[in-house]
Amino acid sequence: MAAAAARNAVLRHLRVQVQAPVRPFNLLLGRGRYFSSSSSSDEIKGSFLDKSEVSDRIISVVKNFQKVDPSKVTPNAHFQNDLGLDSLDTVEIVMALEEEFGFEIPDNEADKINTINLAVDFIASHPQAK
C-alpha cells in the first residue's frame, strides 16, 4: 500500500513526453491492419499462408477450370502461352482464386497475374489470404 502511494506521488510530479510508436511502412499490411513493431518475425511470417500450400491450392483451382487440360498445369505454366487461355479466361481464373483465398485482388494486380508462379507469389505474400 505504501509503495502504491509513493508511486502515485512520484507520478504526479513527473512529466513524460509520450509519442505514438512509429511503425515501419513494411509493417503496414492490408487495409489499416498493423502488426506491432515489437512482433517477432515469426509472428509476422505466421500470418501468411505457406507458399507450398498456396501453390497446391492454385494448381487445383486451375486444373478444375473447364477450359484447361489438367495434364498441362505445372507451377511454371503461363495462362495464355502454356494453357491456351484468353484474357477473359485469365480473369475468370483470378476470380476463382479470389473465391478460393477469400479476398479481392485489385485490378491492377490481377492484370499482372498471368502465370501460376506469379499467382503464388502474390497470394502467399498477401495478409488477407485465408
N, C-alpha and C positions, 0 to 999 in steps of 0.2 A: 504494500500500500504506500509506503514511504517512497519507494522507487518510482511509482507512478506519479506521485505528487512532485517529486524532483524533476522528472522528465517533463511534465506539463509546465513547470516553472521555467525551465530552460527553453522549451519550445516557444513560450510566449515572448521571449526576448530575442529569439534567433530569427534572422531573416535569411531565407534561402531563395535564390532565383531558380524558378522552375521553368524548364524548357521542354517542349514536346520532343519525344525521341525522333531522331532522323532515321527514316527508312530508306535504304538504298533503292534506286529505281528498279533494279532487277528483282527486288523482293516484293514489288507491287505486282501482284498476279491476279489475273481475271478482272472482273468488273468491281473495283473497290474492295477487293479481298486482299488483306495483308497477312503476311506471315511475320511474326515478330523478328526483329533483327537479332534477338538473343537465341532464336531457334538454332538447333544444330542442323548441319547439312543433311543428316539422316532424316530429321523430321520433314524438311522441305522435300527431299527426294522421295520420301514415303508418300507424299501427297499425289504423286504422279503414277500413272499406270506403267507396268513393266513393258519394255519395248517388245519382248518376245510374245507376251500375251496380246498386245495391240496388233502385232503382225499376224498372229494366228486368227484373230477375230476379223481383221480386214480381209485376209485371204479368203476366209469363209464367206464373208459378205459378197466379195467379188465372184467367187465360184458359184454362188447361188443366184447371181444375176442372170436373167433369161438369155441374154444375147452373148454370153461368154462361154467359150469352150473351157470347162474346168481343167483340162489337161494342159492348157497354155498358161495357167495362172502360176506365177512364180513371184518371189519377193521383189525381183527386179523388173517385173512386167510393166510396160508402158501401156496406158489405157488405149491409145489410138494405134500406135505402131505395132504392138505385140498382140493386143486383144481385139483389134479391129473395131473399137467403139468410136462413135462420132461424138461431137461436143455435147449433144443432148444426153447421150448415154452416160457421159462422164458426169454431167450434172446430176443425173439420177443416182449414180454410184455415190457421189458426195452426199446426196440427201439420205441415202441408205446408211452411210457412215454416221451422219448426224443422229439418225434414229438409234443406231447401234450403241453409240457412245454417249447419248443423252445431252448433247449441246449443239448450238448452232455455229456453223463455221462461216465466218464473214465472207461475203462475195469476193473481196479482193484476195483472200487467202485461198478460197475454193478454186479460183481461176488458176492458181499456181499448182494445184494438186493434179498431176497427170500421170503419176506412177504410184505403185503400191508403196515404194520406199518413201516418197515424199509424204504420202498419207500417214505412214507410220511415224515419221519424224514429227509431223505437225501434231498429231493426236497424242503421242506419248509425251510431248512437252507441254500439253495444254492442261492447266489446272482444273478445268471444269469437266474433263473427260471422266466418264464413270465406267 
